[in-house]
Structures are given as structure tokens and as C-alpha cells.
Amino acid sequence: MSDFCVILCTCPNMSVARDIAYRAVKSQLAACVNIVPGVVSVYMWEGTVQQDQECQVIVKTKKSVEKELRESMFELHSYDLPEWVVLDISHASEDYADWIRKSVK
């Protein structure tokens, strides 16, 4: 098991997603953040099926900074209940893993 993880978080628009991505990378809490625009989310909220267009943020980082990263991202997030899904990376190429190690504090 590695110290690396991928975090998924949807954002209401590109502006929020970009702010989150830039802060995460600049503060060395993430090695890379992918922003996938045009995600259509269908979900249950307050007893009603909702549908929204969102951006999916995919964060590559280390588990050791996950709590600090979550706090930082949620400061910028506008949702009452932001998505926060942490996926363990069981294997990454050695070169990619080294790059994450060097990029994240």
C-alpha cells in the first residue's frame, strides 16, 4: 500500500474548480489537479432528484496531507456538502510516484 491517493470532488463551475486546483498545487498539497468540465450530476438532495452541470476535480496527492487539503479546499467550496471521495492508489509507476513525493510536502 502506498501513501498516495486520488481525491474526487465536484465543483459548481470552472472558477471554483480553478481556485481549488491552484491553491492545492501552489501550497504543495497536491501534485496535480485535473479539472473535467461538463460533468452532469444527477443526485438526491432534500428529498428531490436534482440535476446540475458541474466540474469534476481529480486530485493526485499523498494521504498524509489529506486532512489539510480537505480543509483548504472546503474554504473555497460553495456547496453545503461537497463531494470528498478518497481513493487509495495501490500502485503507481515509480517515476510518477517519485514526482508526487517531490511535489507534495
C-alpha positions in Angstrom: 0.0 0.0 0.0 1.3 3.4 -0.9 1.0 6.8 0.7 -0.7 8.1 -2.5 -4.3 8.8 -3.2 -6.7 10.3 -5.7 -9.4 12.6 -4.4 -12.7 13.3 -6.2 -14.6 16.5 -5.6 -17.3 18.1 -7.8 -17.4 21.9 -8.1 -20.3 24.1 -9.3 -18.3 25.8 -12.0 -14.8 26.2 -13.6 -14.0 29.3 -11.5 -14.3 27.4 -8.2 -12.6 24.4 -9.6 -9.6 26.5 -10.8 -9.3 28.3 -7.5 -9.2 25.0 -5.6 -6.7 23.5 -8.1 -4.3 26.4 -8.0 -4.4 26.7 -4.2 -3.8 22.9 -3.8 -0.8 22.8 -6.2 0.7 26.1 -5.1 0.6 25.1 -1.4 2.1 21.7 -2.3 -0.9 19.8 -1.1 -1.4 18.2 -4.5 1.0 17.2 -7.2 -1.7 17.7 -9.9 -5.3 18.5 -10.2 -7.3 17.6 -13.3 -10.5 19.6 -13.9 -13.1 17.9 -16.1 -15.8 20.4 -17.2 -19.3 19.5 -18.3 -20.0 16.7 -15.8 -23.7 16.2 -15.4 -24.6 15.0 -11.9 -28.0 13.5 -11.0 -28.4 13.2 -7.3 -30.9 13.2 -4.4 -30.9 16.4 -2.3 -33.5 17.3 0.3 -35.9 14.7 -1.0 -35.8 15.7 -4.6 -33.9 14.4 -7.6 -31.6 17.2 -8.8 -29.5 17.6 -11.9 -26.7 20.0 -12.3 -23.8 20.7 -14.6 -20.5 20.6 -12.6 -16.8 20.3 -13.0 -15.1 17.1 -11.6 -11.9 17.8 -9.8 -9.4 14.9 -9.6 -6.5 15.4 -7.2 -3.3 13.4 -7.0 -1.7 13.7 -3.6 -0.4 11.9 -0.5 -2.6 10.5 2.2 -0.5 12.3 4.8 -1.9 15.8 3.7 -5.5 14.7 3.0 -6.9 16.5 6.1 -5.1 19.7 5.4 -6.1 19.5 1.7 -9.8 19.0 2.6 -9.8 22.0 4.9 -8.2 24.2 2.3 -10.5 23.0 -0.5 -13.6 23.4 1.6 -12.7 27.0 2.5 -13.1 27.8 -1.2 -16.1 25.5 -1.9 -19.6 26.8 -2.1 -21.6 23.6 -1.5 -23.2 22.8 1.8 -22.0 19.2 1.4 -19.0 19.0 -1.0 -18.1 15.6 -2.5 -15.0 14.2 -0.9 -14.1 10.7 -2.0 -10.5 9.4 -1.3 -9.3 6.5 -3.4 -6.2 4.7 -2.4 -3.6 4.2 -5.1 -2.3 0.7 -4.6 0.3 1.1 -7.4 1.8 3.9 -9.4 4.8 3.8 -11.7 8.0 4.6 -9.8 8.7 7.7 -11.8 5.2 9.0 -11.3 5.3 8.2 -7.5 8.7 10.0 -7.2 7.1 13.1 -8.9 4.2 13.1 -6.4 6.7 12.6 -3.5 8.7 15.6 -4.7 5.7 17.8 -5.5 3.7 17.3 -2.2 5.1 18.4 1.1 
